[in-house]
Amino acid sequence: MSNPIIEFKNVSKIYADGKDAALSDINFTVDQGEFACLIGPSGGGKTTILKIIAGLEKATTGEVKKPAIIAMTFQGGALFPWLNVYENASFGLNARNRLLNGEEKYSEHKIKTETLNYVKMMGLEDFINKYPAELSGGQRQRVGIARALAVDPQVLLLDEPFSALDAKTTAELHDDLIKIWRTTEKTIVIVSHLIEEAVSLAERVILIKDRKVANIFKIELPYPRREQGLTYHQDVMKIRREFFK
């Protein structure tokens, strides 16, 4: 049985000028613990959906079900250049503390423990005192993911996180993300513009075209997924046909 943690029912988004709809009658669900990928042509509404889930945008019409604690990462990690790796990774936890009082606050020990746990999980323990300018693109993205995970979100959102990285670094981060997903059992929703990336990572691929859900594909390949496999190629081509239709 499905257990939706995110649900969009007849969701539309129209901006103030009323000229163009960013989303039109969107319907889909993401189950607890699922890895889902939103894919589609540029300008189709993928990032708008992610922002609505994150609470950065509000739907104009329709119903949105989502959990209270959500973290989002952006291209390049969106790090603070004046903070080192540890300070960037712990930023969300410290920001949470500033909003709370009394017993709900995390102790300094807990903040340090949680931050170091995810810094190590992302393979950054040797770079903990480095600043963003001293890191590679892949390392900066790892810091962004560590910062998001440190707040213990129910849903982790990633907006085209690997689009600016080289193929080798991207492949390594794909492996890391699958490992994190399996270890933490978090619900993950990623936006990608690459069909191959979507098939490599996700259990379901949600195709967004012309600001609507055009199709939803269930990917049943075992992990790790091999790009040279026949079934992998068939899944890619099935989505590609719909993508370019």
N, C-alpha and C positions, 0 to 999 in steps of 0.2 A: 504494500500500500504506500502511496505517496504521502509525503509529509512536508508540504510547502512552507518554506521560511520566507520566500518572496513571492508575491502574487500581484500581477497587473490585470485589472479588469476594466476593459473598455477605456483605457487611458489615452487621453489626447493632451497635447501641449501646444498652446497658441501664445505667441509673444504679444506684447502690448500693442504693437502697430497693427496686429490682426491680418497682416498680409500673407504670411506663410505659416503653416502648421509644422512645428518641429516633429510632432508625433501625431498619428491618427489611429485611434481605436486599437491600441496595443493590448494584446492578451497573451500572457504566458506565465509559467510558474518556475521556480527553482526550488528543489527539495533540500531539506536539511542535509548537510554534508556533501552536496553535489558539487561537481566542477562543471560549470557551464561557460560557454563562450558566445558572445555576441559578435557577429560578423556581418559585413555588408559594404556596399560602396560608400565612399566619403560623402558626408552630408545627409546620410540616410536616417540618422537619429540615434545611433548606438551610444554615443557619449552622453546625449541628453537622458537616455534611459538610465545610464550609470549615475548621473548626477541626481536624478530623482530618487534612486535607491539610497544614495549617500545623504540625501536631505539638502543638497546644494541647489536644487530646483524643485518647484512644486508643480504637480499635474494641474492642468486647467480643468479637466473633467475626468471622471472615472475614479476607481478605487485602487489604492496601493497598499498592500500588506508588506511590512518589512520589520525586522527586529530593531531593538533600541540601540545596540552597540555595533556600529559599522565602521570600518577603516578603509581608506582609499589611497592607492599609490598612483603616481603620475609618471609621465615620461621623464627619465633622467633622475628620478627619485625626489625631485623638488626639495632639495636639502637647503638648510640655512648655511651660507658659506662661512659665517663667523663661528659656527659650532663644529666641534670635532665629531668623530663617528659616535662615540658614547653619548655625547650631549644631543646629537640629532636623534639617535635611537631612543633616548629616554624622554624626548620632548613631549610626546603625547601623554605619558604618565605624569610628568610634572605639571602639564597644563590641566590635567584632570584634577590634580590635588589643589590647584589654585581656585578651582570652582567649588570645592567641597569643604566641609567643616567637620571637626570632631572625628568620630570613630570610622567614618567612611573614607578618610584619607589613607593613602598607602604610606607605610613607613619608608624611610630612606633605604633601609635594608631590602625591603620588598622591591622597590623601584630598581635598585642596583641588581638584585638577583634576576628579576624578570628581563631587564635590559640585557644583561650579560648572557642570559640563556639564548636569546634570539640573535644577538651579535655572533655568538659562537655557532649557532645553527646555520647562519648565513656565511660562515667561514671568514669572519672579519676580526677575530680576536687579535691578530697581529697588526691591525690597522686602527686600533681603538682610539689612539691619540692623533690620528691623521685628520686633516681638514678636507672638505670636498675637492678643492683644487689639486690636492695631492693624490686623488683617487682616479682610477679608470672609470669609464662609463658603466661597466658592469658592476664595479664595486659600489658606485653611487646608487645604482638601482637596488643592490642588496641592502644598503643602509635604509633606503625607503621602505623596503619590505619588512626589515627588522623593526623599524619604528611602528609600522602598522600592526604587526603581530603583537608587539609588547603590550598594547592596550587590551589584549584578549578579546578581539571582536568576534561577534557571531558570524559576520560575513566579511570577507576580504574582497575588495574591488580593485581591479587593476586596469588602467586605461592605456592600452597599447604600450606596455612597459618595456618592450624589447625592440621597438621600431628603429631606434638609433644605434643599435649595437651590431657588431660584426657577427658572422654566422657561428663561429666557434663559441663566443661568449653567450650568444642566444641559446645554443644547444645546451651549454652547461647550466644556464639559468632555468631552462625547461626542466632538466633533471632535478634541480634544486626545488623548483616549485612543486613538482609531483611528490617529492619526498616530504616537503612541508605539509602538503595537503593530506598525505597518508598518515603522517605523524600526529598532526594536530586535529585532524578530522573537521577542519573548518569548511564552511561553505565558501566557494570561490567563484567569482564572476569576473571574467576577463573580456576586454574588448580587443579585437585583433582585426587587421586588414588582410591577414594571410590565411588562406584556406588550409594550407599544410600545417601551420601552427595550431589552428583550431582542432584539426583532426589528431594532431600529436598529443594535445593536452586534455581535451574536454570529453566528458561523458555525453553531453548534449551540445549541439551547435545550433544557435538560434539565428536564422538569417533575417536581417532587417533590410528591407528595400522600400524606397519611396515612402519612408516614415511609417511603415507597417511591418508586422511579422509576416514574411513571405513563406517561411517554412521552418520546421524544427526537425533536426536530424539526430537520431540516437546513434552514438558511436560505441560499439561493443567490442572493440579490439582490446586485447590484454596489454598491460603495461609491462615493460617499456615498449613503446610502439616503434616499429621498424619501417622507415619510409620506403624501403625497397620491396616491402611485402605486397602481394597482389590485393589483399583485402583493403589495406591502407590506400592503395592507389584507386581502388574502386570507390571507396568512401569520398576521397578527394574529388574524383571526377563527378560523382553524383551531386555534390554540393556545387562544384564549378558550373555544371549545366544550369542549375537554378540561379546561381549568382549572375550569370551572363545572359539569362533569358530575357 
